[in-house]
Amino acid sequence: MILDFLLPSTLFLIAVAIVFLYALYEKKVSSLFGGKEFRVGHVVLLVIVIGVMVTVMVFVPEEAIRILFLFSYSAIFFLFTYLIVPKWYLAVPTPFLFVALYFSPYWNLYSFNFFAIIFAICISVYMGSLFAWKTTAAFVALLTIMDIIQVLITGHMVTSGEKAIALGLPVAIILPAFPSKVLMILGLGDVFLVGLLSIQTMKKYGRKFAFVSILSVTMVFLLLQTILLNYGFQIFPATVLVISGWLTSLGARHLYKMHVSRVSKTSKINE
C-alpha cells in the first residue's frame, strides 16, 4: 500500500505560514497595488494565459524556459525581500543568491525544494490581495477545469513540468513519500491554490476557520491521494484534491451553522 504523510504535512505547514505572513503584511501588499483587485474578466484572462504558457513550454527551447523562470523567480524574490526590508540594496542579495546557487555545484534537491517553497509563499502573499471572494471562486473553477484538461487530456501540464524539473527549475515540491518509498511531486500552482484559498477563507471567516480549512484540505488531500495512488493513478490534477478539501470545510461549516440555528429556534419555541 502506498501511503504518504510527508507531502500533505508539508502542504499544511506552507499554508499556515502563508496565512501568518499575509496577515502580517496585508496592508503593505495592498498598498503596493493601490488597493486594486482583479475582476472576473481579469481572472478569465489569467487562466487563459496560464493555460497557453503551459502549452507553449512544451515546444519552446529549454534555454528560453530557463531564462524566463530565473528572471521571474528573481523578480519575485527581490520584491518580497523589499516588502520585508524596504531597502533596495538589502533586497538585491536574495535573487543574486538564488541565481548563484542555481548555477553552482551545490544546487540539489534540498535547495530546489527550499526555493520552491519560498517562491510559493511569496507569490501567494503577493497575489492574495488582488483576489476577492467572488473572483477567487471564478479562478478556482476555471483553473481546475484547465488543470484537468492539461493533465488528463493534452498532457501538456505533465510534459512542461517534467521539462522544467529536468532543468533544475524549482517549479514543484519533490519529496520522498513517508512511510512509503516513492517520490512525490506537487506543482507550485497547486501550492499557490492552497495558499490563495487559505487567505480568502481567513479574510471572509477569520483566522481560526482558515486553519480549520487548511486542516480539511490536508486531510482530504491525504485521503484522495492515497486512494488514487493505490488504484494506479500516478498522475492526476491535484487541484481537484485541493478543491475537494476546501469545499468539505465550507460544507461542514454550513451544516454546523444550520444546526446551531435550528437548535436556537427550537430553544426559543420551548421558552
VMD Tcl script that draws the C-alpha trace (Angstrom):
set ca {
  {0.00 0.00 0.00}
  {1.33 3.44 -0.97}
  {0.93 5.90 1.89}
  {2.47 9.36 2.25}
  {2.17 11.71 5.22}
  {5.14 13.95 4.37}
  {3.73 15.87 1.39}
  {0.33 16.66 2.99}
  {2.10 17.72 6.21}
  {4.43 19.98 4.24}
  {1.44 21.48 2.41}
  {-0.23 22.15 5.77}
  {2.82 23.96 7.16}
  {3.24 26.05 3.99}
  {-0.43 27.13 4.09}
  {-0.15 28.08 7.78}
  {2.99 30.14 7.01}
  {1.16 31.89 4.16}
  {-1.77 32.83 6.40}
  {0.52 34.26 9.11}
  {2.68 36.20 6.64}
  {-0.31 37.58 4.75}
  {-1.90 38.78 8.00}
  {1.40 40.43 8.88}
  {2.00 42.17 5.54}
  {-1.53 42.55 4.19}
  {-1.59 46.35 4.39}
  {1.82 46.70 2.76}
  {0.96 44.36 -0.09}
  {-2.39 46.04 -0.68}
  {-0.77 49.47 -0.77}
  {1.69 48.28 -3.42}
  {-1.23 47.58 -5.76}
  {-3.12 50.71 -4.74}
  {-5.91 48.64 -3.21}
  {-6.92 47.33 -6.66}
  {-8.43 43.88 -7.13}
  {-9.00 41.53 -10.06}
  {-12.35 41.47 -11.79}
  {-13.88 38.29 -13.19}
  {-12.65 39.27 -16.65}
  {-9.08 39.57 -15.34}
  {-9.36 36.12 -13.77}
  {-10.59 34.57 -17.02}
  {-7.67 36.16 -18.88}
  {-5.22 34.98 -16.21}
  {-6.33 31.36 -16.51}
  {-6.16 31.54 -20.31}
  {-2.61 32.92 -20.08}
  {-1.61 30.14 -17.68}
  {-3.07 27.50 -19.99}
  {-1.33 28.97 -23.04}
  {2.00 29.22 -21.20}
  {1.78 25.58 -20.16}
  {1.30 24.58 -23.80}
  {3.99 26.94 -25.12}
  {6.53 25.49 -22.67}
  {6.16 22.11 -24.35}
  {7.51 23.49 -27.63}
  {9.94 26.33 -26.77}
  {13.70 25.72 -26.35}
  {14.94 24.76 -22.89}
  {17.19 27.81 -22.56}
  {14.23 30.14 -23.17}
  {12.35 28.40 -20.35}
  {15.37 28.68 -18.07}
  {15.79 32.42 -18.71}
  {12.07 33.12 -18.26}
  {11.83 31.26 -14.96}
  {15.07 32.58 -13.49}
  {14.03 36.15 -14.30}
  {10.52 35.68 -12.88}
  {11.74 33.99 -9.70}
  {14.44 36.61 -9.16}
  {11.89 39.42 -9.53}
  {9.52 37.84 -7.00}
  {12.33 37.17 -4.51}
  {13.51 40.77 -4.83}
  {10.01 42.21 -4.38}
  {9.22 40.03 -1.37}
  {12.52 40.85 0.33}
  {11.90 44.53 -0.39}
  {8.46 44.16 1.20}
  {10.01 42.87 4.43}
  {13.08 45.13 4.42}
  {12.23 48.26 2.36}
  {15.82 48.92 1.27}
  {16.62 48.01 -2.33}
  {20.29 47.28 -1.59}
  {19.21 44.76 1.07}
  {16.76 43.11 -1.33}
  {19.30 42.58 -4.14}
  {21.28 39.74 -2.44}
  {18.23 37.44 -2.33}
  {17.77 36.94 -6.10}
  {21.55 37.03 -6.55}
  {21.91 34.18 -4.04}
  {19.18 32.21 -5.81}
  {20.77 32.52 -9.27}
  {24.30 31.91 -7.97}
  {23.22 28.80 -6.09}
  {21.23 27.54 -9.10}
  {24.35 27.54 -11.29}
  {26.60 26.19 -8.55}
  {27.52 22.56 -7.76}
  {25.55 22.92 -4.53}
  {22.17 23.03 -6.27}
  {20.44 19.84 -5.14}
  {17.04 18.54 -4.09}
  {17.24 20.38 -0.75}
  {17.94 23.81 -2.27}
  {15.43 23.01 -5.04}
  {12.65 22.39 -2.50}
  {13.70 25.30 -0.30}
  {13.38 27.86 -3.09}
  {10.23 26.21 -4.44}
  {8.56 26.59 -1.03}
  {9.80 30.17 -0.60}
  {8.55 31.11 -4.06}
  {5.12 29.56 -3.39}
  {4.83 31.53 -0.15}
  {5.98 34.78 -1.80}
  {3.62 34.59 -4.77}
  {0.67 33.60 -2.55}
  {1.19 36.54 -0.19}
  {1.63 38.95 -3.11}
  {-1.34 37.75 -5.14}
  {-3.67 37.29 -2.17}
  {-4.66 40.95 -2.02}
  {-5.65 41.02 -5.72}
  {-8.45 38.48 -5.24}
  {-11.86 38.83 -3.58}
  {-14.24 36.00 -2.65}
  {-16.14 36.20 -5.96}
  {-13.06 36.31 -8.17}
  {-11.44 33.53 -6.14}
  {-14.45 31.29 -6.81}
  {-14.23 32.04 -10.54}
  {-10.46 31.49 -10.58}
  {-10.73 28.19 -8.70}
  {-13.41 26.83 -11.03}
  {-11.62 27.86 -14.24}
  {-8.17 26.78 -13.02}
  {-9.49 23.36 -12.03}
  {-11.08 22.86 -15.46}
  {-7.87 23.99 -17.18}
  {-5.80 21.69 -14.97}
  {-7.98 18.67 -15.74}
  {-7.71 19.35 -19.48}
  {-3.95 19.97 -19.44}
  {-3.19 16.95 -17.22}
  {-5.62 14.27 -18.36}
  {-6.41 15.24 -21.96}
  {-3.49 17.11 -23.55}
  {-0.82 16.04 -21.07}
  {0.90 19.41 -21.55}
  {0.97 20.16 -17.81}
  {2.94 16.98 -17.17}
  {5.29 17.47 -20.11}
  {6.06 21.12 -19.32}
  {6.55 20.30 -15.65}
  {8.96 17.48 -16.41}
  {10.85 19.76 -18.80}
  {11.26 22.47 -16.15}
  {12.25 19.98 -13.44}
  {14.85 18.46 -15.78}
  {16.38 21.95 -15.99}
  {16.54 22.08 -12.20}
  {13.96 24.87 -12.01}
  {12.04 24.81 -8.69}
  {8.55 24.57 -10.18}
  {7.39 21.83 -7.82}
  {7.95 20.36 -4.40}
  {9.63 16.96 -4.68}
  {9.63 14.82 -1.55}
  {10.21 11.16 -0.77}
  {6.98 9.61 0.45}
  {6.82 8.60 4.11}
  {6.41 5.84 5.16}
  {6.28 4.53 1.56}
  {9.36 4.57 -0.69}
  {8.20 6.51 -3.75}
  {8.87 10.07 -4.91}
  {6.00 12.55 -4.69}
  {5.80 15.70 -6.85}
  {3.38 18.60 -6.30}
  {3.37 21.56 -8.69}
  {3.68 25.06 -7.26}
  {0.40 26.03 -8.93}
  {-1.38 23.63 -6.57}
  {0.52 25.04 -3.58}
  {-0.42 28.57 -4.66}
  {-4.06 27.49 -4.89}
  {-3.99 26.22 -1.29}
  {-2.40 29.50 -0.19}
  {-4.93 31.63 -2.06}
  {-7.90 29.69 -0.66}
  {-6.47 29.90 2.86}
  {-6.03 33.68 2.56}
  {-9.52 34.25 1.18}
  {-11.05 31.98 3.83}
  {-9.26 33.97 6.54}
  {-10.47 37.28 5.05}
  {-14.08 36.08 4.96}
  {-14.41 33.85 8.03}
  {-11.42 34.69 10.23}
  {-8.08 33.09 11.01}
  {-9.49 30.31 13.20}
  {-11.67 28.87 10.45}
  {-8.85 29.38 7.94}
  {-6.78 26.90 9.96}
  {-9.75 24.51 10.03}
  {-9.96 24.85 6.26}
  {-6.24 24.16 5.86}
  {-6.57 21.04 8.02}
  {-9.53 19.91 5.93}
  {-7.59 20.39 2.70}
  {-4.67 18.43 4.15}
  {-6.78 15.51 5.36}
  {-8.84 15.22 2.16}
  {-5.65 15.56 0.09}
  {-4.10 12.69 2.06}
  {-7.21 10.53 1.68}
  {-7.76 11.09 -2.05}
  {-4.05 10.88 -2.84}
  {-3.85 7.51 -1.07}
  {-6.88 6.19 -2.97}
  {-5.61 7.39 -6.36}
  {-2.06 6.10 -5.87}
  {-3.20 2.69 -4.75}
  {-5.57 2.36 -7.70}
  {-2.77 3.00 -10.16}
  {-3.24 6.73 -10.83}
  {0.32 8.06 -10.70}
  {-0.60 11.34 -12.41}
  {-3.72 13.33 -11.53}
  {-4.83 17.01 -11.34}
  {-4.04 17.94 -7.74}
  {-6.33 20.98 -7.97}
  {-9.28 18.58 -7.66}
  {-7.88 17.25 -4.37}
  {-7.31 20.76 -3.04}
  {-10.77 22.00 -4.04}
  {-12.42 18.90 -2.55}
  {-10.79 19.58 0.82}
  {-11.71 23.26 0.76}
  {-15.35 22.61 -0.21}
  {-15.55 19.97 2.53}
  {-14.66 22.59 5.15}
  {-17.18 25.08 3.75}
  {-19.87 22.41 3.61}
  {-19.18 21.34 7.21}
  {-19.34 24.96 8.33}
  {-22.66 25.49 6.58}
  {-24.16 22.36 8.14}
  {-22.90 23.42 11.58}
  {-24.45 26.87 11.22}
  {-27.74 25.32 10.14}
  {-27.68 23.01 13.16}
  {-26.96 25.86 15.56}
  {-29.72 27.96 14.00}
  {-32.20 25.07 14.26}
  {-31.30 24.43 17.92}
  {-31.61 28.14 18.68}
  {-35.09 28.33 17.11}
  {-36.20 25.19 18.99}
  {-34.99 26.67 22.29}
  {-36.96 29.88 21.69}
  {-40.14 27.91 20.90}
  {-39.78 25.84 24.08}
  {-39.42 29.01 26.12}
}
mol new
graphics top color blue
foreach p $ca { graphics top sphere $p radius 0.5 }
foreach p [lrange $ca 0 end-1] q [lrange $ca 1 end] { graphics top cylinder $p $q radius 0.2 }
display resetview
